[in-house]
Amino acid sequence: MSTLRDIRKKKGISMTYLAQKLGYSHASGYCNIESGRTKIKLNQATIIARELGVSVEEISKAV
């Protein structure tokens, strides 16, 4: 199973880009989701899935 980081890197998308899409002012906000320090919310999973071109289910399995 791929991790969220694996999927993001495969798509060539930066943490800073996703952080901005989620409304964070710093990449660390997204990094906390990717590392599991912050629990992902459904609305965040939806945004991340859209930006990475994968399903929300795939995002939920990757975190």
Backbone bond lengths (Angstrom), bond angles and torsions (degrees), N, CA, C in turn:
res aa  C-N    CA-C-N  psi(-1)  N-CA   C-N-CA  omega(-1)  CA-C   N-CA-C  phi
1 M - - - 1.453 - - 1.535 108.59 -
2 S 1.315 115.67 137.87 1.463 121.58 178.69 1.517 110.55 -80.78
3 T 1.314 114.95 145.97 1.453 119.43 173.20 1.523 108.57 -86.90
4 L 1.301 116.25 166.16 1.454 121.14 177.82 1.531 110.00 -58.78
5 R 1.318 115.79 -39.71 1.470 120.50 178.38 1.528 110.80 -62.08
6 D 1.336 116.78 -43.75 1.469 120.84 179.07 1.527 111.34 -59.17
7 I 1.316 115.91 -45.42 1.468 120.81 -179.37 1.526 109.80 -63.22
8 R 1.328 116.55 -46.20 1.466 120.82 -178.72 1.523 111.15 -61.65
9 K 1.320 116.79 -46.69 1.468 120.75 -178.14 1.537 110.90 -66.02
10 K 1.316 116.85 -38.34 1.469 121.19 178.59 1.525 110.72 -61.53
11 K 1.331 115.89 -35.28 1.464 120.85 179.85 1.532 112.27 -83.19
12 G 1.350 116.71 -8.84 1.465 120.58 178.50 1.519 113.87 73.41
13 I 1.321 116.57 31.55 1.469 121.88 -178.19 1.525 109.28 -108.09
14 S 1.316 115.75 135.62 1.465 120.19 -177.39 1.523 112.06 -83.54
15 M 1.332 114.64 157.86 1.470 120.14 174.66 1.521 109.82 -63.81
16 T 1.330 116.96 -36.71 1.466 120.60 -179.72 1.522 110.79 -61.48
17 Y 1.317 117.21 -42.84 1.463 121.86 179.09 1.528 110.77 -60.37
18 L 1.327 116.39 -49.40 1.470 119.66 -179.62 1.522 111.34 -66.33
19 A 1.320 116.65 -37.32 1.466 119.97 177.52 1.527 110.07 -59.09
20 Q 1.323 116.63 -43.92 1.469 120.56 179.26 1.521 111.17 -64.16
21 K 1.325 117.51 -41.34 1.468 121.34 178.84 1.523 111.69 -62.83
22 L 1.347 116.07 -29.86 1.461 120.83 179.55 1.526 112.65 -88.32
23 G 1.331 116.66 -3.75 1.462 120.35 177.53 1.516 114.75 92.30
24 Y 1.327 117.12 8.97 1.466 120.42 177.14 1.525 109.46 -84.09
25 S 1.317 116.63 146.38 1.462 119.92 178.43 1.527 111.83 -87.59
26 H 1.330 117.13 -13.42 1.471 121.59 179.78 1.519 109.92 -134.29
27 A 1.322 116.23 151.74 1.462 121.67 179.97 1.524 111.75 -61.41
28 S 1.328 116.98 -24.49 1.466 119.87 -177.82 1.531 111.80 -61.44
29 G 1.318 117.66 -29.08 1.466 120.19 177.22 1.516 111.52 -60.90
30 Y 1.325 115.90 -44.42 1.466 120.09 176.72 1.525 110.81 -72.90
31 C 1.307 116.85 -38.79 1.471 121.65 -179.68 1.524 110.72 -56.26
32 N 1.316 116.85 -37.76 1.464 120.98 178.96 1.530 111.62 -63.86
33 I 1.321 117.03 -34.29 1.465 120.78 176.43 1.524 109.08 -69.56
34 E 1.331 115.44 -48.36 1.457 120.85 -176.53 1.531 112.10 -61.75
35 S 1.322 116.31 -35.45 1.465 120.50 -178.55 1.527 113.11 -85.61
36 G 1.333 117.26 -10.02 1.453 120.65 179.06 1.516 114.79 90.90
37 R 1.329 117.11 2.78 1.467 119.80 178.75 1.529 111.61 -72.59
38 T 1.336 116.32 -27.21 1.459 121.69 176.99 1.520 107.97 -119.22
39 K 1.324 116.56 130.57 1.455 121.25 179.18 1.535 109.10 -71.71
40 I 1.316 116.08 133.18 1.467 120.98 -177.95 1.527 109.98 -77.20
41 K 1.329 115.77 138.61 1.459 122.09 177.53 1.528 108.42 -96.34
42 L 1.328 116.53 158.64 1.459 120.98 -177.15 1.523 111.84 -58.34
43 N 1.336 117.21 -43.44 1.468 118.81 -179.14 1.528 110.91 -64.90
44 Q 1.331 117.56 -34.08 1.460 120.67 177.17 1.532 110.38 -69.83
45 A 1.314 116.93 -42.35 1.466 121.13 178.75 1.527 110.27 -60.91
46 T 1.324 116.61 -37.71 1.462 121.31 179.03 1.523 110.92 -63.96
47 I 1.325 116.71 -44.95 1.466 121.33 179.19 1.530 110.48 -64.82
48 I 1.318 116.53 -46.91 1.463 120.79 -179.16 1.532 109.83 -61.84
49 A 1.315 117.55 -44.44 1.468 121.54 179.46 1.523 110.61 -59.96
50 R 1.316 116.57 -44.83 1.467 120.57 179.61 1.530 110.56 -61.02
51 E 1.326 116.36 -46.68 1.465 120.76 -177.51 1.530 112.44 -67.58
52 L 1.329 117.21 -32.58 1.461 120.97 -179.08 1.531 112.55 -91.22
53 G 1.337 116.26 -8.30 1.461 120.22 178.79 1.518 113.67 70.62
54 V 1.332 115.95 35.37 1.463 121.52 178.48 1.527 108.63 -129.58
55 S 1.320 116.86 174.40 1.461 120.43 179.60 1.531 111.01 -82.07
56 V 1.318 115.60 157.74 1.459 120.87 175.55 1.530 109.64 -61.38
57 E 1.327 116.36 -35.85 1.466 120.76 177.96 1.530 110.78 -60.33
58 E 1.328 116.69 -41.49 1.463 120.00 178.86 1.533 110.92 -64.76
59 I 1.332 116.62 -37.79 1.470 120.70 177.54 1.521 109.63 -64.86
60 S 1.327 117.11 -44.27 1.467 119.42 -177.51 1.521 111.76 -65.67
61 K 1.318 118.03 -30.39 1.467 121.58 177.52 1.529 111.04 -76.05
62 A 1.332 116.75 -25.52 1.466 121.28 -174.39 1.526 113.58 -85.28
63 V 1.335 117.40 -14.48 1.472 119.04 -179.34 1.506 111.06 -99.40
